[in-house]
């Protein structure tokens, strides 16, 4: 995984997508798994599982308003999600 973004989320906790662009939700950890939706900037989600390293990113299994999938934490020193 990208060590420039150490994991900050916690299983059972809440997270939020940082300002900017939406975070994709996928059926599994990794960019090659099926797209299931997205979480908009400011969207709050519950952390179910993770992190899991895939495609060079740390992925978290999350629930966003009943939509469940895997979303990446960030890359190259930039966080795309943050703990609440």
C-alpha positions in Angstrom: 0.0 0.0 0.0 0.9 3.7 -0.3 2.9 4.3 2.9 2.5 8.1 2.4 -1.1 7.8 3.6 -1.0 5.7 6.9 -4.4 4.4 7.8 -6.5 6.8 10.0 -9.9 5.1 9.9 -11.1 2.7 12.6 -13.5 -0.3 12.1 -16.8 0.5 13.7 -16.1 4.3 13.4 -17.4 6.9 11.0 -15.6 8.5 8.1 -16.2 11.3 5.7 -15.1 12.0 2.1 -12.8 15.1 2.0 -13.7 18.1 -0.2 -13.1 17.7 -3.9 -14.3 14.8 -5.9 -16.5 11.8 -4.9 -14.9 8.6 -3.8 -15.8 5.5 -5.8 -17.4 2.5 -4.1 -16.4 -0.9 -5.6 -17.6 -4.5 -5.0 -14.2 -5.5 -3.7 -10.9 -3.9 -2.7 -9.1 -2.9 -5.9 -9.7 -0.8 -9.0 -10.4 -3.8 -11.1 -13.5 -4.8 -9.1 -17.1 -3.8 -10.2 -18.1 -0.2 -9.6 -21.2 0.0 -7.3 -21.5 3.8 -6.7 -19.9 6.7 -5.1 -19.8 8.8 -2.0 -20.0 12.6 -2.6 -17.6 15.1 -0.9 -18.8 15.5 2.7 -20.6 12.1 2.6 -20.5 10.3 5.9 -20.1 6.5 6.1 -19.7 3.7 8.6 -16.4 1.6 8.5 -17.2 -2.1 8.4 -13.8 -3.7 7.7 -10.3 -2.9 6.5 -7.9 -1.7 5.6 -7.1 -4.1 2.7 -4.2 -3.4 0.4 -5.1 -3.7 -3.4 -4.0 -1.8 -6.5 -1.4 0.0 -4.3 -4.1 1.6 -2.2 -5.6 0.9 1.3 -9.3 0.1 0.9 -12.0 0.2 3.5 -15.3 -1.7 3.5 -18.0 0.9 4.2 -21.7 1.5 4.4 -22.9 4.8 2.9 -26.7 5.2 3.4 -27.2 1.5 2.8 -24.8 1.3 -0.2 -22.1 -1.1 0.8 -18.7 -1.3 -0.9 -15.0 -0.7 -0.7 -13.4 2.8 -1.0 -9.8 3.9 -1.0 -8.3 6.1 1.7 -5.9 8.1 -0.4 -2.7 8.2 -2.4 0.6 10.2 -2.7 0.2 11.9 0.6 -3.4 13.0 0.0 -6.3 11.6 2.0 -9.6 11.2 0.2 -11.4 10.3 3.4 -11.0 11.3 7.0 -12.1 10.0 10.4 -15.0 11.7 12.1 
